[in-house]
Amino acid sequence: MDADPIPTFAGASPNDLDALWMPFTANRSFKQAPRMLGRAEGMFYWTPDGREVLDATSGLWCVNAGHGRPEIADAIARTARTLDYAPPFQMGHPLMFQAASRLAEVTPPGLDRIFFTNSGSESADTALKIALAYHRARGEAGRIRLIGRERGYHGINFGGLSVGGIGANRRGFGPLLGNVDHLPHTHDPSRNGFSRGLPAHGAEGADALEHLVALHGADTIAAVIVEPMAGSAGVLPPPVGYLKRLRELCDRHGILLIFDEVITGFGRVGAAFAAERWGVVPDLLTMAKGLTNAAVPMGAVAASETIYRTVVENAPPGIELFHGYTYSGHPLACAAAIATLDIHRDENLAARARASERAWEDAVHSLRDRPNVIDIRNVGLVAGIELRPRDGKPTERAARIMQRCFDDGLLIRTTADIIALSPPLVIETAHIDRIVSTLGDAITAEAA
Ligand SMILES: Cc1ncc(COP(=O)(O)O)c(C=O)c1O
């Protein structure tokens, strides 16, 4: 395809890379040997010097419909020429209402009130604040405690970080929010090693909420927030029955249940949302990433009718919820979201992911006998491949495998010594074969 010239950075002096402080990146080593992407289409990236790289990560779990969708690009361009921006506070524009209505058609039944943000982190903090506002509005202002889970990831703003459970992200940023506690994580390789789909054991892990209720008192707890499937901490699908049990316990104690579906939404687990796939509806559901196919930053929180009405109808005249962002419901993001939702509907991407799930599962589990593979887990179009860390050098093995794959034309993602795969949902058999063979070779090459 013809494309505009891409800056190559060939011969760039180190200073050309100095100004940027890169996020979640080993800046020093990256700038010694940069890995650059210049163009993307369908299942592929191309480096600025034209090398093809198969995308096994949907960018960062977000380009679910495949790269460079012209429908989305056209909608963004059209909107940029028509309405570059409109303030969302005390003003509106048609696209933000249309985007919310369209989104409410695919969110689980009953979660039909949509609040727009710009990212997953903002969605997590927004959901936590809505939970607090809800209890206050119904006369239980003492419910201020927020419960997260070990190994949970809810972004990097102070709320999401506080309920999050990844030590490296938390350490070094002070005491974070008070009134927070954590459930244990669900990962149990001794009983669930090499699970295909949801692991069989561990639903009883949800009962730890009873301990926190006994410790703190239910009347101090506002909400529990979990990823239905923990993604960033290394792909931890929920044990069979775990989410249902958590729902029952929250109901028993008047605690709101928040599902962070920033990764699991928009077809990733073989249904529009994990809530649908596993038949458990939360009170609040957070989204981002796949919502616009990542073409424009956008996040959202879907709230139940009860939460919306309680907060809004109990407020004195005027603004009901003192929360929002300059770019909540930005016209370009709304245009991208509507175009993305059209693609998901027309191409039934969730069903497509579900149809590919078995072939994907068989392919990734074929890596089981490669050196140092200590666990493989999968669900929908996600897989986690856990490697034995090198003695005294945690993360090194996975980082070197990632580099090898990139050199061999495959983009994977690693968290500690876990490889996380989450390809675009438009993946075909030949792509699956190529992912597994390139990755398998790289794992073998790093056997030592
Ligand atoms: C479950 C979950 N919540 C929140 C976030 C944060 O999203 P963002 O990076 O858009 O702020 C992520 C990002 O990976 C995520 O996986």
The ligand as a Gaussian input file, in Angstrom:
#p B3LYP/6-31G(d) Opt

LIG

0 1
 C       -7.356000      -3.455000      33.926000
 C       -6.712000      -2.143000      33.625000
 N       -7.163000      -1.031000      34.228000
 C       -6.625000       0.158000      33.990000
 C       -5.587000       0.306000      33.107000
 C       -4.978000       1.649000      32.874000
 O       -5.287000       2.116000      31.621000
 P       -4.518000       3.387000      31.032000
 O       -3.111000       2.975000      30.776000
 O       -5.313000       3.717000      29.781000
 O       -4.620000       4.481000      32.036000
 C       -5.089000      -0.810000      32.446000
 C       -3.967000      -0.700000      31.496000
 O       -3.395000      -1.672000      31.054000
 C       -5.646000      -2.079000      32.723000
 O       -5.188000      -3.189000      32.151000

